[in-house]
Amino acid sequence: MITSSLLKNLQYPKDKPVISVLLETDSTKEIRIAMLKGHTMKKHQTPFPIVVEIFDGTIDFGVEGHIYHLEKGDIVALEASVPHDLNAVEDSIVRLTLSKSDSVQRVKKVVE
């Protein structure tokens, strides 16, 4: 059994979102993205499908020219190679599920 917490050791630096690996399983990597209001993740795409859960807060999630207003509790699945971006409408915690084959470093480069 592996355990983790979306709330423990939570940090919100002022300059950019914080990407933290919560845990890894045989098939996925579970990532926490902590974003202050106004933080953005520029347009990017993934080599594998992802699942995004808004654990807390509100995010504007841009996909193919449409903005989806995602609120606490919303979950979306996105296929590989679909360009998307995020903007924190309020302080938010996002849970991102990556394929085990995907790179956490790739996600961190999006906020650099």
Rosetta constraint file for C-alpha pairs under 8 A:
AtomPair CA 2 CA 23 HARMONIC 7.36 0.50
AtomPair CA 3 CA 23 HARMONIC 7.48 0.50
AtomPair CA 4 CA 22 HARMONIC 5.92 0.50
AtomPair CA 4 CA 23 HARMONIC 6.61 0.50
AtomPair CA 5 CA 22 HARMONIC 7.08 0.50
AtomPair CA 6 CA 10 HARMONIC 7.54 0.50
AtomPair CA 6 CA 22 HARMONIC 7.42 0.50
AtomPair CA 6 CA 32 HARMONIC 6.65 0.50
AtomPair CA 6 CA 93 HARMONIC 7.91 0.50
AtomPair CA 6 CA 95 HARMONIC 7.87 0.50
AtomPair CA 10 CA 34 HARMONIC 7.51 0.50
AtomPair CA 11 CA 18 HARMONIC 7.23 0.50
AtomPair CA 11 CA 34 HARMONIC 7.01 0.50
AtomPair CA 12 CA 17 HARMONIC 7.11 0.50
AtomPair CA 12 CA 18 HARMONIC 6.70 0.50
AtomPair CA 12 CA 34 HARMONIC 6.05 0.50
AtomPair CA 12 CA 35 HARMONIC 6.51 0.50
AtomPair CA 12 CA 36 HARMONIC 6.42 0.50
AtomPair CA 13 CA 17 HARMONIC 7.12 0.50
AtomPair CA 13 CA 18 HARMONIC 7.09 0.50
AtomPair CA 13 CA 36 HARMONIC 7.96 0.50
AtomPair CA 14 CA 36 HARMONIC 7.12 0.50
AtomPair CA 15 CA 39 HARMONIC 7.81 0.50
AtomPair CA 16 CA 35 HARMONIC 7.19 0.50
AtomPair CA 16 CA 36 HARMONIC 7.88 0.50
AtomPair CA 16 CA 39 HARMONIC 5.97 0.50
AtomPair CA 16 CA 40 HARMONIC 7.54 0.50
AtomPair CA 16 CA 111 HARMONIC 6.45 0.50
AtomPair CA 16 CA 112 HARMONIC 7.81 0.50
AtomPair CA 17 CA 33 HARMONIC 6.41 0.50
AtomPair CA 17 CA 34 HARMONIC 5.49 0.50
AtomPair CA 17 CA 35 HARMONIC 4.63 0.50
AtomPair CA 17 CA 36 HARMONIC 7.04 0.50
AtomPair CA 17 CA 39 HARMONIC 6.26 0.50
AtomPair CA 17 CA 40 HARMONIC 7.38 0.50
AtomPair CA 17 CA 41 HARMONIC 7.76 0.50
AtomPair CA 17 CA 111 HARMONIC 6.56 0.50
AtomPair CA 18 CA 32 HARMONIC 7.83 0.50
AtomPair CA 18 CA 33 HARMONIC 5.53 0.50
AtomPair CA 18 CA 34 HARMONIC 5.13 0.50
AtomPair CA 18 CA 35 HARMONIC 6.75 0.50
AtomPair CA 19 CA 31 HARMONIC 6.83 0.50
AtomPair CA 19 CA 32 HARMONIC 5.86 0.50
AtomPair CA 19 CA 33 HARMONIC 4.77 0.50
AtomPair CA 19 CA 34 HARMONIC 6.80 0.50
AtomPair CA 19 CA 107 HARMONIC 7.62 0.50
AtomPair CA 19 CA 108 HARMONIC 6.26 0.50
AtomPair CA 20 CA 31 HARMONIC 5.61 0.50
AtomPair CA 20 CA 32 HARMONIC 5.14 0.50
AtomPair CA 20 CA 33 HARMONIC 6.52 0.50
AtomPair CA 21 CA 29 HARMONIC 7.16 0.50
AtomPair CA 21 CA 30 HARMONIC 6.11 0.50
AtomPair CA 21 CA 31 HARMONIC 4.57 0.50
AtomPair CA 21 CA 32 HARMONIC 6.37 0.50
AtomPair CA 21 CA 104 HARMONIC 7.65 0.50
AtomPair CA 22 CA 29 HARMONIC 7.71 0.50
AtomPair CA 22 CA 30 HARMONIC 5.47 0.50
AtomPair CA 22 CA 31 HARMONIC 5.44 0.50
AtomPair CA 22 CA 32 HARMONIC 6.48 0.50
AtomPair CA 23 CA 29 HARMONIC 6.05 0.50
AtomPair CA 23 CA 30 HARMONIC 5.38 0.50
AtomPair CA 23 CA 31 HARMONIC 7.36 0.50
AtomPair CA 24 CA 28 HARMONIC 5.84 0.50
AtomPair CA 24 CA 29 HARMONIC 4.43 0.50
AtomPair CA 24 CA 30 HARMONIC 6.18 0.50
AtomPair CA 24 CA 100 HARMONIC 7.52 0.50
AtomPair CA 25 CA 29 HARMONIC 6.39 0.50
AtomPair CA 25 CA 100 HARMONIC 7.59 0.50
AtomPair CA 26 CA 100 HARMONIC 7.03 0.50
AtomPair CA 27 CA 99 HARMONIC 6.22 0.50
AtomPair CA 27 CA 100 HARMONIC 4.99 0.50
AtomPair CA 28 CA 97 HARMONIC 6.47 0.50
AtomPair CA 28 CA 98 HARMONIC 5.50 0.50
AtomPair CA 28 CA 99 HARMONIC 4.65 0.50
AtomPair CA 28 CA 100 HARMONIC 4.35 0.50
AtomPair CA 28 CA 101 HARMONIC 7.99 0.50
AtomPair CA 29 CA 97 HARMONIC 5.82 0.50
AtomPair CA 29 CA 98 HARMONIC 5.06 0.50
AtomPair CA 29 CA 99 HARMONIC 6.21 0.50
AtomPair CA 29 CA 100 HARMONIC 5.60 0.50
AtomPair CA 30 CA 95 HARMONIC 6.96 0.50
AtomPair CA 30 CA 96 HARMONIC 5.91 0.50
AtomPair CA 30 CA 97 HARMONIC 4.82 0.50
AtomPair CA 30 CA 98 HARMONIC 6.45 0.50
AtomPair CA 31 CA 95 HARMONIC 5.69 0.50
AtomPair CA 31 CA 96 HARMONIC 4.93 0.50
AtomPair CA 31 CA 97 HARMONIC 6.25 0.50
AtomPair CA 31 CA 98 HARMONIC 7.58 0.50
AtomPair CA 32 CA 93 HARMONIC 6.79 0.50
AtomPair CA 32 CA 94 HARMONIC 5.75 0.50
AtomPair CA 32 CA 95 HARMONIC 4.81 0.50
AtomPair CA 32 CA 96 HARMONIC 6.29 0.50
AtomPair CA 33 CA 93 HARMONIC 5.77 0.50
AtomPair CA 33 CA 94 HARMONIC 4.96 0.50
AtomPair CA 33 CA 95 HARMONIC 6.34 0.50
AtomPair CA 33 CA 96 HARMONIC 7.38 0.50
AtomPair CA 34 CA 91 HARMONIC 7.77 0.50
AtomPair CA 34 CA 92 HARMONIC 5.99 0.50
AtomPair CA 34 CA 93 HARMONIC 4.75 0.50
AtomPair CA 34 CA 94 HARMONIC 6.46 0.50
AtomPair CA 35 CA 39 HARMONIC 5.72 0.50
AtomPair CA 35 CA 40 HARMONIC 7.82 0.50
AtomPair CA 35 CA 88 HARMONIC 6.26 0.50
AtomPair CA 35 CA 91 HARMONIC 5.69 0.50
AtomPair CA 35 CA 92 HARMONIC 5.19 0.50
AtomPair CA 35 CA 93 HARMONIC 6.38 0.50
AtomPair CA 35 CA 94 HARMONIC 7.93 0.50
AtomPair CA 36 CA 88 HARMONIC 6.48 0.50
AtomPair CA 36 CA 90 HARMONIC 6.44 0.50
AtomPair CA 36 CA 91 HARMONIC 4.21 0.50
AtomPair CA 36 CA 92 HARMONIC 6.33 0.50
AtomPair CA 37 CA 88 HARMONIC 4.93 0.50
AtomPair CA 37 CA 89 HARMONIC 5.32 0.50
AtomPair CA 37 CA 90 HARMONIC 4.11 0.50
AtomPair CA 37 CA 91 HARMONIC 4.64 0.50
AtomPair CA 37 CA 92 HARMONIC 7.38 0.50
AtomPair CA 38 CA 87 HARMONIC 6.40 0.50
AtomPair CA 38 CA 88 HARMONIC 5.25 0.50
AtomPair CA 38 CA 89 HARMONIC 6.24 0.50
AtomPair CA 38 CA 90 HARMONIC 7.18 0.50
AtomPair CA 39 CA 87 HARMONIC 5.96 0.50
AtomPair CA 39 CA 88 HARMONIC 5.48 0.50
AtomPair CA 40 CA 85 HARMONIC 7.50 0.50
AtomPair CA 40 CA 86 HARMONIC 5.49 0.50
AtomPair CA 40 CA 87 HARMONIC 4.42 0.50
AtomPair CA 40 CA 88 HARMONIC 6.34 0.50
AtomPair CA 40 CA 111 HARMONIC 7.46 0.50
AtomPair CA 41 CA 85 HARMONIC 5.59 0.50
AtomPair CA 41 CA 86 HARMONIC 5.05 0.50
AtomPair CA 41 CA 87 HARMONIC 6.55 0.50
AtomPair CA 41 CA 110 HARMONIC 5.97 0.50
AtomPair CA 41 CA 111 HARMONIC 5.52 0.50
AtomPair CA 42 CA 84 HARMONIC 7.91 0.50
AtomPair CA 42 CA 85 HARMONIC 5.25 0.50
AtomPair CA 42 CA 86 HARMONIC 6.87 0.50
AtomPair CA 42 CA 110 HARMONIC 6.18 0.50
AtomPair CA 42 CA 111 HARMONIC 7.05 0.50
AtomPair CA 43 CA 83 HARMONIC 6.11 0.50
AtomPair CA 43 CA 84 HARMONIC 5.14 0.50
AtomPair CA 43 CA 85 HARMONIC 4.38 0.50
AtomPair CA 43 CA 86 HARMONIC 7.75 0.50
AtomPair CA 43 CA 110 HARMONIC 7.96 0.50
AtomPair CA 44 CA 83 HARMONIC 5.22 0.50
AtomPair CA 44 CA 84 HARMONIC 5.63 0.50
AtomPair CA 44 CA 85 HARMONIC 6.46 0.50
AtomPair CA 44 CA 110 HARMONIC 7.02 0.50
AtomPair CA 45 CA 80 HARMONIC 7.10 0.50
AtomPair CA 45 CA 81 HARMONIC 5.11 0.50
AtomPair CA 45 CA 82 HARMONIC 5.46 0.50
AtomPair CA 45 CA 83 HARMONIC 4.56 0.50
AtomPair CA 45 CA 84 HARMONIC 6.28 0.50
AtomPair CA 46 CA 50 HARMONIC 7.70 0.50
AtomPair CA 46 CA 80 HARMONIC 5.33 0.50
AtomPair CA 46 CA 81 HARMONIC 5.28 0.50
AtomPair CA 46 CA 82 HARMONIC 7.09 0.50
AtomPair CA 46 CA 83 HARMONIC 7.85 0.50
AtomPair CA 47 CA 80 HARMONIC 5.16 0.50
AtomPair CA 47 CA 81 HARMONIC 5.73 0.50
AtomPair CA 47 CA 102 HARMONIC 7.15 0.50
AtomPair CA 48 CA 79 HARMONIC 6.85 0.50
AtomPair CA 48 CA 80 HARMONIC 4.40 0.50
AtomPair CA 48 CA 81 HARMONIC 7.26 0.50
AtomPair CA 48 CA 98 HARMONIC 7.53 0.50
AtomPair CA 48 CA 99 HARMONIC 6.39 0.50
AtomPair CA 48 CA 102 HARMONIC 6.83 0.50
AtomPair CA 49 CA 77 HARMONIC 7.31 0.50
AtomPair CA 49 CA 78 HARMONIC 5.61 0.50
AtomPair CA 49 CA 79 HARMONIC 4.29 0.50
AtomPair CA 49 CA 80 HARMONIC 4.42 0.50
AtomPair CA 49 CA 98 HARMONIC 7.30 0.50
AtomPair CA 49 CA 99 HARMONIC 7.14 0.50
AtomPair CA 50 CA 77 HARMONIC 5.81 0.50
AtomPair CA 50 CA 78 HARMONIC 5.37 0.50
AtomPair CA 50 CA 79 HARMONIC 6.59 0.50
AtomPair CA 50 CA 80 HARMONIC 7.32 0.50
AtomPair CA 50 CA 96 HARMONIC 7.05 0.50
AtomPair CA 50 CA 97 HARMONIC 5.65 0.50
AtomPair CA 50 CA 98 HARMONIC 5.35 0.50
AtomPair CA 50 CA 99 HARMONIC 7.11 0.50
AtomPair CA 51 CA 75 HARMONIC 7.08 0.50
AtomPair CA 51 CA 76 HARMONIC 5.73 0.50
AtomPair CA 51 CA 77 HARMONIC 4.38 0.50
AtomPair CA 51 CA 78 HARMONIC 6.31 0.50
AtomPair CA 51 CA 96 HARMONIC 5.85 0.50
AtomPair CA 51 CA 97 HARMONIC 5.06 0.50
AtomPair CA 51 CA 98 HARMONIC 7.14 0.50
AtomPair CA 52 CA 75 HARMONIC 5.59 0.50
AtomPair CA 52 CA 76 HARMONIC 5.28 0.50
AtomPair CA 52 CA 77 HARMONIC 6.34 0.50
AtomPair CA 52 CA 94 HARMONIC 6.89 0.50
AtomPair CA 52 CA 95 HARMONIC 5.84 0.50
AtomPair CA 52 CA 96 HARMONIC 4.76 0.50
AtomPair CA 52 CA 97 HARMONIC 6.50 0.50
AtomPair CA 53 CA 73 HARMONIC 6.72 0.50
AtomPair CA 53 CA 74 HARMONIC 5.80 0.50
AtomPair CA 53 CA 75 HARMONIC 4.31 0.50
AtomPair CA 53 CA 76 HARMONIC 6.56 0.50
AtomPair CA 53 CA 94 HARMONIC 5.75 0.50
AtomPair CA 53 CA 95 HARMONIC 5.02 0.50
AtomPair CA 53 CA 96 HARMONIC 6.47 0.50
AtomPair CA 54 CA 58 HARMONIC 7.19 0.50
AtomPair CA 54 CA 59 HARMONIC 7.58 0.50
AtomPair CA 54 CA 70 HARMONIC 6.93 0.50
AtomPair CA 54 CA 71 HARMONIC 6.16 0.50
AtomPair CA 54 CA 72 HARMONIC 4.98 0.50
AtomPair CA 54 CA 73 HARMONIC 5.47 0.50
AtomPair CA 54 CA 74 HARMONIC 5.47 0.50
AtomPair CA 54 CA 75 HARMONIC 6.45 0.50
AtomPair CA 54 CA 92 HARMONIC 7.47 0.50
AtomPair CA 54 CA 93 HARMONIC 6.34 0.50
AtomPair CA 54 CA 94 HARMONIC 4.76 0.50
AtomPair CA 54 CA 95 HARMONIC 6.38 0.50
AtomPair CA 55 CA 72 HARMONIC 5.37 0.50
AtomPair CA 55 CA 73 HARMONIC 5.74 0.50
AtomPair CA 55 CA 74 HARMONIC 7.81 0.50
AtomPair CA 55 CA 92 HARMONIC 7.49 0.50
AtomPair CA 55 CA 93 HARMONIC 5.42 0.50
AtomPair CA 55 CA 94 HARMONIC 5.55 0.50
AtomPair CA 55 CA 95 HARMONIC 6.45 0.50
AtomPair CA 56 CA 71 HARMONIC 7.40 0.50
AtomPair CA 56 CA 72 HARMONIC 4.70 0.50
AtomPair CA 56 CA 73 HARMONIC 7.26 0.50
AtomPair CA 56 CA 91 HARMONIC 7.87 0.50
AtomPair CA 56 CA 92 HARMONIC 5.15 0.50
AtomPair CA 56 CA 93 HARMONIC 5.01 0.50
AtomPair CA 56 CA 94 HARMONIC 7.02 0.50
AtomPair CA 57 CA 71 HARMONIC 6.10 0.50
AtomPair CA 57 CA 72 HARMONIC 5.41 0.50
AtomPair CA 57 CA 88 HARMONIC 7.92 0.50
AtomPair CA 57 CA 89 HARMONIC 7.67 0.50
AtomPair CA 57 CA 90 HARMONIC 5.71 0.50
AtomPair CA 57 CA 91 HARMONIC 5.65 0.50
AtomPair CA 57 CA 92 HARMONIC 4.09 0.50
AtomPair CA 57 CA 93 HARMONIC 6.49 0.50
AtomPair CA 58 CA 69 HARMONIC 7.17 0.50
AtomPair CA 58 CA 70 HARMONIC 5.68 0.50
AtomPair CA 58 CA 71 HARMONIC 4.45 0.50
AtomPair CA 58 CA 72 HARMONIC 6.27 0.50
AtomPair CA 58 CA 88 HARMONIC 6.26 0.50
AtomPair CA 58 CA 89 HARMONIC 5.41 0.50
AtomPair CA 58 CA 90 HARMONIC 5.60 0.50
AtomPair CA 58 CA 91 HARMONIC 7.36 0.50
AtomPair CA 58 CA 92 HARMONIC 6.13 0.50
AtomPair CA 59 CA 69 HARMONIC 6.04 0.50
AtomPair CA 59 CA 70 HARMONIC 5.18 0.50
AtomPair CA 59 CA 71 HARMONIC 6.47 0.50
AtomPair CA 59 CA 86 HARMONIC 6.49 0.50
AtomPair CA 59 CA 87 HARMONIC 5.60 0.50
AtomPair CA 59 CA 88 HARMONIC 4.63 0.50
AtomPair CA 59 CA 89 HARMONIC 5.38 0.50
AtomPair CA 59 CA 90 HARMONIC 7.26 0.50
AtomPair CA 59 CA 92 HARMONIC 7.26 0.50
AtomPair CA 60 CA 67 HARMONIC 6.06 0.50
AtomPair CA 60 CA 68 HARMONIC 5.62 0.50
AtomPair CA 60 CA 69 HARMONIC 4.70 0.50
AtomPair CA 60 CA 70 HARMONIC 6.09 0.50
AtomPair CA 60 CA 86 HARMONIC 5.75 0.50
AtomPair CA 60 CA 87 HARMONIC 5.11 0.50
AtomPair CA 60 CA 88 HARMONIC 6.42 0.50
AtomPair CA 60 CA 89 HARMONIC 6.60 0.50
AtomPair CA 61 CA 67 HARMONIC 5.52 0.50
AtomPair CA 61 CA 68 HARMONIC 5.01 0.50
AtomPair CA 61 CA 69 HARMONIC 6.36 0.50
AtomPair CA 61 CA 70 HARMONIC 6.83 0.50
AtomPair CA 61 CA 84 HARMONIC 6.99 0.50
AtomPair CA 61 CA 85 HARMONIC 5.84 0.50
AtomPair CA 61 CA 86 HARMONIC 4.75 0.50
AtomPair CA 61 CA 87 HARMONIC 6.63 0.50
AtomPair CA 62 CA 66 HARMONIC 5.60 0.50
AtomPair CA 62 CA 67 HARMONIC 4.39 0.50
AtomPair CA 62 CA 68 HARMONIC 6.19 0.50
AtomPair CA 62 CA 84 HARMONIC 5.23 0.50
AtomPair CA 62 CA 85 HARMONIC 5.02 0.50
AtomPair CA 62 CA 86 HARMONIC 6.26 0.50
AtomPair CA 63 CA 67 HARMONIC 6.42 0.50
AtomPair CA 63 CA 68 HARMONIC 7.67 0.50
AtomPair CA 63 CA 82 HARMONIC 7.39 0.50
AtomPair CA 63 CA 83 HARMONIC 6.25 0.50
AtomPair CA 63 CA 84 HARMONIC 4.65 0.50
AtomPair CA 63 CA 85 HARMONIC 6.95 0.50
AtomPair CA 64 CA 82 HARMONIC 7.58 0.50
AtomPair CA 64 CA 83 HARMONIC 6.58 0.50
AtomPair CA 64 CA 84 HARMONIC 6.97 0.50
AtomPair CA 70 CA 74 HARMONIC 5.92 0.50
AtomPair CA 78 CA 82 HARMONIC 7.12 0.50
AtomPair CA 88 CA 92 HARMONIC 6.51 0.50
AtomPair CA 98 CA 102 HARMONIC 6.20 0.50
AtomPair CA 102 CA 106 HARMONIC 7.93 0.50
AtomPair CA 103 CA 107 HARMONIC 7.01 0.50
AtomPair CA 104 CA 108 HARMONIC 6.40 0.50
AtomPair CA 105 CA 109 HARMONIC 6.24 0.50
AtomPair CA 106 CA 110 HARMONIC 6.88 0.50
AtomPair CA 107 CA 111 HARMONIC 7.53 0.50
AtomPair CA 108 CA 112 HARMONIC 6.83 0.50
